[in-house]
Amino acid sequence: MNPFANIKARFQLPSGMIYLDGNSLGPVIKGVEKTAARVIEAEWGQKLIGAWNGADWINLPSRVGDQIAPLIGAQPGSVMVGDSLSIKVYQAVAAALRQRPERRVILSDTGNFPTDLYITSGLLSRLGNDYELKLVAPAAIADSLDESVAAMLLTEVDYRTGRRHDMAELTSRAHAVGALALWDLAHSAGAFPVQVSESRVDFAFGCTYKYLNGGPGAPGFIYVSPDLIDEIDPALCGWMGHEAPFEFSTAYRSAGGTGRMRVGTPPVIAMSILETALEIWQGVNLELVREQSVLLSEAFIERVESECSDLLLVSPRNPDQRGSQVSFSHPQGYAVMQALIDQAVVGDFREPDIIRFGFTPLYLDLEEVIQAADILAAIVNENSWDQARFKNRGLVT
Ligand SMILES: *Cc1c(COP(=O)(O)O)cnc(C)c1O
């Protein structure tokens, strides 16, 4: 029995498709098109500029932040929505460096997502030659923390392998050497319970188009510990993060609290869609989501391995060390995934040879997972991926 059957009915899923890519782009939640129509017709259309006050557009970023807060174990008022996750990484790293002006190292791991690393290197290269982005193997993070480290920058769940760091433990190890702990929750928020406050995380950030189903390009979010927020000096001093934007003063004064993490004018239509999409989480028990995610992913691994010996599990075998995705490797992974998609089972491919499957219990049943495993095993066992049409690469893999 799927404990989330009622919630599944609220998703708009193409019939016949088994969707195992909600870790990349969540599906449409029914009703968001009505929200978009309302914002366009009744608010933008009828109220025009008056909607900033009249429809409270101006407070959307903090209002939506308050919807995300309980999903990541954050206090109300400590999460701000806006911009893309890449921008939120920049804000957090820049703020963390200002908090530790005598230190020069940002510590991260080789499994981190490229944008987190690129954004950080770009920032450090502008600060001078003595700054360093130090990358070590994921398992070597704890031992690489020392008093040169200003901030530890990690993504909790590895986007390729699904390997999950111990957030509470590594945060406390970082604090023990005086470093700040910065966590990317792209593959955590909405996937399982997260406890940023209890784990004493300093900064956390994520996107909302993956497990939170906000739609393509939906805005990112940032959490700043309430113990820190009033001390931090924002690097992106946009007018919306000013204490009084409509004073139009020539000098920047940061807003109090999380307001200072705002930058410019929010994308009102996209953010309104996100606000509606997040309503689905009301009353959802994230512990149960996690339990069901483990059940689905364990069933998938067991079925694939029992039917097919040519796929190698690259995710940790112990579910406690995984997020909500499972990855296998195959030398022709790209073609295998294309052949799978051709049969309406959608996952994705990551270089060099990884096929990746996301488990999203709110709209995925056990029967679908078993069926997907059977189709995958047949494609590999029968070499039906070995066709020219499955080897053409699109711009997006
Ligand atoms: C998806 C993802 C991103 C994407 O960043 P955008 O700015 O939203 O494009 C960044 N970091 C991680 C870890 C991701 O998984």
The ligand as an ORCA input file, in Angstrom:
! r2SCAN-3c Opt
* xyz 0 1
  C      20.914     21.113     -8.886
  C      22.061     21.630     -8.104
  C      22.507     22.946     -8.257
  C      21.902     23.852     -9.304
  O      22.143     25.211     -9.083
  P      21.258     26.274     -9.882
  O      21.858     27.575     -9.560
  O      19.841     26.138     -9.418
  O      21.344     25.939    -11.339
  C      23.524     23.391     -7.426
  N      24.098     22.579     -6.505
  C      23.712     21.288     -6.369
  C      24.341     20.424     -5.336
  C      22.702     20.778     -7.175
  O      22.341     19.499     -7.056
*
